[in-house]
């Protein structure tokens, strides 16, 4: 039976990259927020240059613009740092073990009660990079691991399992993306 076993410790940098990836690549809401902030800046400048506008109107526009621009980092960077800190505190150097087989993916944390059993249908996409893999469940959840943490099986076996067992997307293709150029030898 094809099987991939992954054993890894919590990697703060990797989880931060995963969450930034989710915010800036997999989500469009941050771009709507940025567009709203830029529109607010444009309107504030126009109201300021308008000689007929009252001082109160100018102040309201600028306060709203400053609020949008100052809250943008809190909604992105602040949320990501808070999530990573929470995960780091929960994991505290414990070993995460992920067992990937044809019928299921089992994840448990050494020393913690319970385990999570997922079917391939739970994963909407997988992104493979040169040294790590993101298995995305939704915008904020997924399994993340470094390729070097594979203790049984290999990356090729993982790819085959994913390509055969993931549910195809709307266009009939599995959403497995290799985001690096493999060395031609």
Secondary structure in CASP SS format (residue, H / E / C, confidence):
PFRMAT SS
TARGET T0000
AUTHOR 0000-0000-0000
METHOD secondary structure of the structure
MODEL  1
X C 1.00
X C 1.00
X E 1.00
X E 1.00
X E 1.00
X E 1.00
X E 1.00
X E 1.00
X E 1.00
X C 1.00
X C 1.00
X H 1.00
X H 1.00
X H 1.00
X H 1.00
X H 1.00
X H 1.00
X H 1.00
X H 1.00
X H 1.00
X H 1.00
X H 1.00
X H 1.00
X H 1.00
X C 1.00
X C 1.00
X C 1.00
X C 1.00
X H 1.00
X H 1.00
X H 1.00
X H 1.00
X H 1.00
X H 1.00
X H 1.00
X H 1.00
X H 1.00
X H 1.00
X H 1.00
X H 1.00
X H 1.00
X H 1.00
X H 1.00
X H 1.00
X H 1.00
X H 1.00
X H 1.00
X H 1.00
X H 1.00
X C 1.00
X C 1.00
X C 1.00
X C 1.00
X C 1.00
X H 1.00
X H 1.00
X H 1.00
X H 1.00
X H 1.00
X H 1.00
X H 1.00
X H 1.00
X H 1.00
X H 1.00
X H 1.00
X H 1.00
X H 1.00
X H 1.00
X H 1.00
X H 1.00
X H 1.00
X H 1.00
X H 1.00
X H 1.00
X H 1.00
X H 1.00
X H 1.00
X H 1.00
X H 1.00
X H 1.00
X H 1.00
X H 1.00
X H 1.00
X H 1.00
X H 1.00
X H 1.00
X H 1.00
X H 1.00
X H 1.00
X H 1.00
X H 1.00
X C 1.00
X C 1.00
X C 1.00
X E 1.00
X E 1.00
X E 1.00
X E 1.00
X E 1.00
X E 1.00
X E 1.00
X C 1.00
X C 1.00
X C 1.00
X E 1.00
X E 1.00
X E 1.00
X E 1.00
X E 1.00
X C 1.00
X C 1.00
X C 1.00
X C 1.00
X C 1.00
X C 1.00
X E 1.00
X E 1.00
X E 1.00
X C 1.00
X H 1.00
X H 1.00
X H 1.00
X C 1.00
X C 1.00
X E 1.00
X E 1.00
X E 1.00
X E 1.00
X C 1.00
X C 1.00
X C 1.00
X E 1.00
X E 1.00
X E 1.00
X E 1.00
X E 1.00
X C 1.00
X C 1.00
X C 1.00
X C 1.00
X C 1.00
X E 1.00
X E 1.00
X E 1.00
X E 1.00
X E 1.00
X H 1.00
X H 1.00
X H 1.00
X E 1.00
X E 1.00
X E 1.00
X C 1.00
X C 1.00
X H 1.00
X H 1.00
X H 1.00
X H 1.00
X H 1.00
X H 1.00
X H 1.00
X H 1.00
X H 1.00
X H 1.00
X H 1.00
X C 1.00
X C 1.00
X C 1.00
X C 1.00
X C 1.00
X C 1.00
X C 1.00
X C 1.00
X C 1.00
X C 1.00
X E 1.00
X E 1.00
X E 1.00
X C 1.00
X C 1.00
X C 1.00
X C 1.00
X C 1.00
X C 1.00
X C 1.00
END
